[in-house]
């Protein structure tokens, strides 16, 4: 039985490369299928991401508020210097 390839195989080395590539692709496809069937973890992962974003936003708000307050204070000081 002769195997039909999409492109011509000229020697045994190329046939070995094709077999190896086919095995690698088959392994990757199997791992992909395993990862795709983990449905129960999706909700937990999304909840963890949302919690992490909320924590980072809360932690960064104090620094951001301080910097914004300082910027407006500097603007106010400069404007009052120009108006007097």
Backbone torsions as a table, in degrees:
resi	resn	phi	psi	omega
1	UNK	NA	127.5	-177.2
2	UNK	-101.3	134.0	179.7
3	UNK	-86.0	131.3	179.5
4	UNK	-92.8	120.1	179.9
5	UNK	-103.4	152.4	179.5
6	UNK	-68.8	-20.7	174.2
7	UNK	-135.6	152.7	-173.2
8	UNK	-68.1	138.9	176.3
9	UNK	-102.0	121.7	-174.5
10	UNK	-96.6	-20.3	178.7
11	UNK	-150.3	174.2	-177.0
12	UNK	-68.4	-29.8	178.6
13	UNK	-62.6	-44.1	178.1
14	UNK	-64.9	-36.9	177.7
15	UNK	-64.8	-38.1	176.5
16	UNK	-64.8	-40.1	177.2
17	UNK	-63.3	-41.5	179.3
18	UNK	-64.0	-41.4	179.3
19	UNK	-64.8	-43.7	179.4
20	UNK	-63.0	-45.1	-180.0
21	UNK	-62.3	-40.5	178.7
22	UNK	-63.4	-40.9	178.8
23	UNK	-65.7	-41.1	179.0
24	UNK	-64.3	-46.1	179.2
25	UNK	-63.3	-38.2	178.3
26	UNK	-64.5	-42.0	178.3
27	UNK	-63.6	-45.1	178.5
28	UNK	-62.7	-39.5	178.7
29	UNK	-64.7	-40.6	178.8
30	UNK	-63.7	-42.5	178.4
31	UNK	-65.6	-38.1	176.8
32	UNK	-61.7	-43.0	179.9
33	UNK	-63.8	-37.6	178.2
34	UNK	-64.7	-43.8	-180.0
35	UNK	-66.0	-32.9	-177.5
36	UNK	-74.9	-18.1	-176.9
37	UNK	-95.5	11.1	177.6
38	UNK	-93.0	72.0	-174.4
39	UNK	-75.1	-33.9	-174.1
40	UNK	-68.2	-21.1	-176.8
41	UNK	-84.4	-15.3	-175.4
42	UNK	-57.0	-49.6	-177.2
43	UNK	-63.6	-41.3	179.3
44	UNK	-65.1	-42.2	179.6
45	UNK	-64.0	-43.6	178.3
46	UNK	-63.5	-39.8	178.7
47	UNK	-64.1	-40.8	177.9
48	UNK	-65.5	-39.9	178.4
49	UNK	-64.8	-44.4	178.8
50	UNK	-62.8	-42.1	178.9
51	UNK	-63.9	-40.1	179.0
52	UNK	-65.6	-42.6	178.3
53	UNK	-63.8	-43.0	179.3
54	UNK	-63.5	-41.7	178.7
55	UNK	-64.2	-45.4	-180.0
56	UNK	-64.4	-39.8	179.2
57	UNK	-65.4	-42.7	179.4
58	UNK	-64.9	-42.5	-179.7
59	UNK	-67.4	-34.5	-178.3
60	UNK	-82.9	-16.4	-176.7
61	UNK	-65.0	-38.4	-179.2
62	UNK	-62.2	-47.2	178.7
63	UNK	-64.6	-43.5	179.7
64	UNK	-63.2	-43.7	179.5
65	UNK	-63.0	-40.9	178.7
66	UNK	-63.2	-44.2	-179.5
67	UNK	-66.6	-39.7	178.3
68	UNK	-66.2	-42.8	178.3
69	UNK	-61.1	-42.8	179.0
70	UNK	-64.3	-40.8	179.2
71	UNK	-62.8	-45.2	179.4
72	UNK	-67.6	-33.9	176.0
73	UNK	-64.0	-43.2	177.9
74	UNK	-63.9	-41.4	177.8
75	UNK	-63.0	-45.4	178.4
76	UNK	-61.1	-40.0	179.4
77	UNK	-64.7	-44.8	-179.9
78	UNK	-65.9	-42.1	179.9
79	UNK	-64.8	-40.1	179.7
80	UNK	-67.8	-29.5	175.7
81	UNK	-68.2	-32.9	178.7
82	UNK	-79.0	-26.4	-175.1
83	UNK	-89.5	-13.7	-179.7
84	UNK	-95.9	NA	NA
